[in-house]
Amino acid sequence: MQLQNRIFGFLDKIENESQVDGVLEALKGISNDFGYTGFIMCGIPDTGENLEELILLQGWSEDWNVRYLDQSFIDFDPVVERVRTSHLPFEWSEVGGPKVRLSKQARQVMDEAASIGMPDGFCVPVYRPGAFQAALSFGGDGVELSPDDKHALHLVGIYAHNRVRDMLRSSPDKPKKKLTPRECECLKWTSVGKTSWEISQILNISQYTADWYLASAAKKLGAVNRTQAVAEALRQGLIS
C-alpha cells in the first residue's frame, strides 16, 4: 500500500503541474526514492536525427550528458538497441551486464556509465503505433527492484512521458473512442496489480472476457500493453 500511495501521489503531482520543470523535479524525487542517481527521458532517433533535439528531460549529470552526445554513444548503446526492438521494460544488466557479449563500442558505453556511478539501471520504453518512440531510463548502482517496483516504474515512465508530451504538443488530440464501464473497471483493477484471472473472479466474468476488455481498452487508448493503457486512462481521468 505504501508503494501504491507513493506512485499515485507522484501521478497526481505531475498531473497538476503546468510546467515541464515541475515534472522534472517530481521525477528526480521518485528516482531518488528508488535509489537511482540519474535519469533521462528522450526520443529514440532515426538515422541522421540529432539526439540532443529529442531530449525531453535530463536528470543525470551534465558531464555525462555532454560525453554521451560528444562520443555519439547513442549509436552503440545496448540499452537503446533494446528499446528499438521491444516495448517491455528491462534492467540494463539484461543487455549490458558483465556476462553479456558486446561489441567494443557498446562495452565502452556501459563501462563509462559505470565509472560515473551508473553500472546498472532500469529502462521503460514508450511506444505508440505510428507515433513518437521514446524511453525513460534510470541509472544507478546497487538498486534491487522487486516485481512490484518494476511495475510501478513502468507506470511512472509511461505516465510521465505522456504528460510531458502533452505539455509540449501544440496540436490538439484527435477524438478518442469512449471506454465502456466494463473496460474502465478492468483497467482500474489492473492498476492495483490484479491479474486477468483475479479480475474475472471480482467481476464474475470469464478470464477470456477480462482479457478481451483489456485488449479493447488498450486499442482505444492507442496503447501497446496493459500498463500503458492504465497510464493513459489515468492521465485522461477515466479511472482513479
C-alpha positions as CSV (number, residue, x, y, z in Angstrom):
1,M,0.0,0.0,0.0
2,Q,2.9,2.4,0.8
3,L,4.3,1.9,-2.7
4,Q,0.9,2.4,-4.3
5,N,0.3,5.6,-2.4
6,R,3.8,6.9,-3.4
7,I,3.2,6.2,-7.0
8,F,-0.3,7.6,-7.1
9,G,0.9,10.7,-5.2
10,F,3.5,11.1,-8.0
11,L,0.9,10.8,-10.7
12,D,-1.3,13.3,-9.0
13,K,1.6,15.7,-8.6
14,I,2.6,15.8,-12.3
15,E,-1.0,15.9,-13.5
16,N,-1.3,19.2,-11.6
17,E,2.0,20.6,-12.9
18,S,1.8,23.3,-15.5
19,Q,5.5,23.4,-16.3
20,V,7.9,20.7,-17.6
21,D,10.4,21.7,-14.9
22,G,7.8,20.6,-12.3
23,V,7.7,17.1,-13.9
24,L,11.5,17.0,-13.9
25,E,11.6,17.8,-10.2
26,A,8.9,15.2,-9.4
27,L,10.9,12.6,-11.4
28,K,14.1,13.4,-9.5
29,G,12.2,12.7,-6.3
30,I,10.7,9.4,-7.4
31,S,14.1,8.4,-8.9
32,N,15.9,9.0,-5.6
33,D,13.2,7.2,-3.7
34,F,14.0,4.0,-5.7
35,G,17.8,4.6,-5.2
36,Y,18.7,5.8,-8.7
37,T,21.1,8.7,-9.1
38,G,20.0,9.9,-12.6
39,F,17.7,9.5,-15.5
40,I,16.9,10.7,-19.0
41,M,13.7,10.9,-21.0
42,C,14.3,11.2,-24.7
43,G,13.1,10.2,-28.1
44,I,14.9,7.4,-30.0
45,P,16.5,9.0,-33.1
46,D,16.2,7.6,-36.6
47,T,19.3,7.5,-38.8
48,G,20.6,11.1,-39.2
49,E,18.5,12.5,-36.4
50,N,20.1,14.6,-33.6
51,L,19.7,13.0,-30.2
52,E,20.1,16.3,-28.4
53,E,17.0,17.7,-30.1
54,L,15.0,14.7,-28.8
55,I,15.8,15.0,-25.1
56,L,12.7,15.8,-23.2
57,L,14.0,15.7,-19.6
58,Q,17.6,15.4,-18.4
59,G,18.0,14.2,-14.8
60,W,21.6,13.0,-14.8
61,S,24.9,14.8,-14.7
62,E,25.7,17.4,-17.3
63,D,29.2,15.9,-17.7
64,W,27.8,12.5,-18.7
65,N,25.2,14.1,-21.0
66,V,27.9,16.0,-22.8
67,R,30.2,13.0,-23.1
68,Y,27.3,10.8,-24.3
69,L,26.4,13.2,-27.0
70,D,30.0,14.1,-28.0
71,Q,31.0,10.4,-28.3
72,S,27.8,9.5,-30.2
73,F,27.2,6.7,-27.6
74,I,23.6,6.6,-28.9
75,D,25.0,4.6,-31.9
76,F,26.4,1.8,-29.7
77,D,24.3,1.9,-26.5
78,P,22.9,-1.6,-25.9
79,V,20.1,-0.1,-23.9
80,V,18.9,1.9,-26.8
81,E,19.2,-1.1,-29.1
82,R,16.8,-3.0,-26.9
83,V,14.3,0.0,-26.9
84,R,14.3,-0.1,-30.6
85,T,13.0,-3.7,-30.6
86,S,10.9,-4.1,-27.5
87,H,8.2,-2.2,-25.6
88,L,8.8,-4.1,-22.4
89,P,10.8,-2.5,-19.5
90,F,14.1,-4.0,-18.6
91,E,17.2,-3.7,-16.4
92,W,20.4,-2.5,-18.1
93,S,22.2,-5.6,-16.9
94,E,20.0,-7.7,-19.1
95,V,21.6,-6.2,-22.2
96,G,24.9,-4.8,-21.0
97,G,25.9,-6.7,-17.9
98,P,29.4,-8.1,-17.5
99,K,28.4,-11.6,-18.8
100,V,26.7,-10.2,-21.9
101,R,28.8,-10.3,-25.1
102,L,29.0,-6.8,-26.6
103,S,30.9,-5.0,-29.2
104,K,33.9,-3.0,-28.1
105,Q,32.0,0.3,-28.6
106,A,28.9,-1.0,-26.7
107,R,31.1,-2.2,-23.8
108,Q,32.7,1.2,-23.6
109,V,29.3,2.9,-23.2
110,M,28.5,0.6,-20.3
111,D,31.9,0.9,-18.7
112,E,31.9,4.7,-18.8
113,A,28.4,4.8,-17.3
114,A,29.7,2.5,-14.5
115,S,32.7,4.8,-14.0
116,I,30.3,7.7,-13.0
117,G,28.2,5.6,-10.6
118,M,25.7,4.1,-13.0
119,P,26.7,0.5,-13.6
120,D,23.1,-0.6,-13.9
121,G,19.7,0.9,-14.4
122,F,16.1,0.4,-15.4
123,C,14.6,1.4,-18.8
124,V,11.0,2.0,-19.7
125,P,10.4,2.1,-23.5
126,V,7.4,4.2,-24.6
127,Y,5.9,3.5,-28.0
128,R,2.7,4.3,-29.7
129,P,2.0,2.7,-33.1
130,G,2.8,5.2,-35.9
131,A,3.9,7.8,-33.4
132,F,6.9,9.0,-31.3
133,Q,9.2,6.3,-29.9
134,A,10.9,7.2,-26.6
135,A,12.2,5.9,-23.3
136,L,12.7,6.9,-19.7
137,S,15.9,5.4,-18.4
138,F,17.1,5.4,-14.8
139,G,20.7,4.9,-13.8
140,G,22.3,4.0,-10.5
141,D,24.3,1.5,-8.5
142,G,23.2,-1.4,-6.3
143,V,19.4,-0.9,-6.9
144,E,17.4,-4.1,-6.4
145,L,13.9,-3.9,-7.7
146,S,11.0,-6.1,-6.7
147,P,8.4,-7.1,-9.3
148,D,6.1,-4.5,-7.8
149,D,8.8,-1.9,-8.1
150,K,9.3,-2.6,-11.7
151,H,5.6,-2.4,-12.4
152,A,5.5,0.9,-10.6
153,L,8.4,2.4,-12.5
154,H,6.9,1.2,-15.7
155,L,3.7,3.1,-14.9
156,V,5.8,6.1,-13.8
157,G,7.7,6.1,-17.1
158,I,4.7,5.9,-19.4
159,Y,2.6,8.4,-17.5
160,A,5.4,11.0,-17.1
161,H,6.3,10.7,-20.8
162,N,2.7,11.2,-21.8
163,R,2.4,14.2,-19.5
164,V,5.5,15.9,-20.9
165,R,4.4,15.2,-24.5
166,D,1.0,16.8,-23.7
167,M,2.8,19.9,-22.4
168,L,5.0,20.2,-25.4
169,R,2.5,19.2,-28.1
170,S,1.0,22.2,-29.9
171,S,-1.7,20.3,-32.0
172,P,-4.9,19.1,-30.3
173,D,-5.5,15.4,-29.7
174,K,-7.7,13.5,-32.2
175,P,-11.1,12.5,-30.8
176,K,-10.8,9.3,-28.8
177,K,-13.2,6.3,-28.7
178,K,-15.1,6.2,-25.4
179,L,-14.3,3.3,-23.0
180,T,-17.2,1.2,-21.7
181,P,-17.8,0.9,-18.0
182,R,-16.5,-2.7,-18.0
183,E,-13.3,-1.6,-19.8
184,C,-12.8,1.0,-17.1
185,E,-13.4,-1.5,-14.4
186,C,-10.9,-3.9,-15.8
187,L,-8.3,-1.1,-16.2
188,K,-8.9,0.1,-12.6
189,W,-8.3,-3.4,-11.2
190,T,-5.2,-3.8,-13.4
191,S,-3.9,-0.5,-12.0
192,V,-3.8,-2.1,-8.5
193,G,-2.0,-5.2,-9.7
194,K,-4.8,-7.6,-10.3
195,T,-4.3,-10.3,-13.0
196,S,-6.9,-11.2,-15.6
197,W,-7.9,-14.3,-13.6
198,E,-8.4,-12.2,-10.4
199,I,-10.4,-9.6,-12.3
200,S,-12.6,-12.3,-13.7
201,Q,-13.3,-13.5,-10.2
202,I,-14.0,-10.0,-8.9
203,L,-16.3,-9.1,-11.8
204,N,-17.8,-12.6,-12.2
205,I,-16.8,-12.9,-15.8
206,S,-14.5,-15.3,-17.6
207,Q,-10.8,-14.7,-17.8
208,Y,-11.1,-14.6,-21.6
209,T,-13.7,-11.8,-21.3
210,A,-11.4,-9.9,-18.9
211,D,-8.6,-10.2,-21.4
212,W,-10.9,-9.0,-24.2
213,Y,-12.0,-5.9,-22.3
214,L,-8.4,-5.0,-21.5
215,A,-7.3,-5.5,-25.1
216,S,-10.2,-3.4,-26.4
217,A,-9.4,-0.6,-23.9
218,A,-5.7,-0.7,-24.9
219,K,-6.6,-0.4,-28.6
220,K,-9.0,2.5,-28.0
221,L,-6.3,4.3,-25.9
222,G,-3.6,3.7,-28.5
223,A,-1.6,1.6,-26.0
224,V,0.6,-1.3,-26.8
225,N,0.2,-3.1,-23.4
226,R,-1.9,-3.0,-20.2
227,T,0.5,-0.8,-18.2
228,Q,0.5,1.8,-20.9
229,A,-3.3,1.6,-21.2
230,V,-3.6,2.1,-17.4
231,A,-1.3,5.1,-17.5
232,E,-3.2,6.7,-20.4
233,A,-6.6,6.1,-18.7
234,L,-5.2,7.7,-15.5
235,R,-3.9,10.6,-17.5
236,Q,-7.3,11.2,-19.1
237,G,-9.1,10.8,-15.8
238,L,-11.0,7.7,-17.0
239,I,-10.0,5.8,-13.9
240,S,-8.7,6.9,-10.5
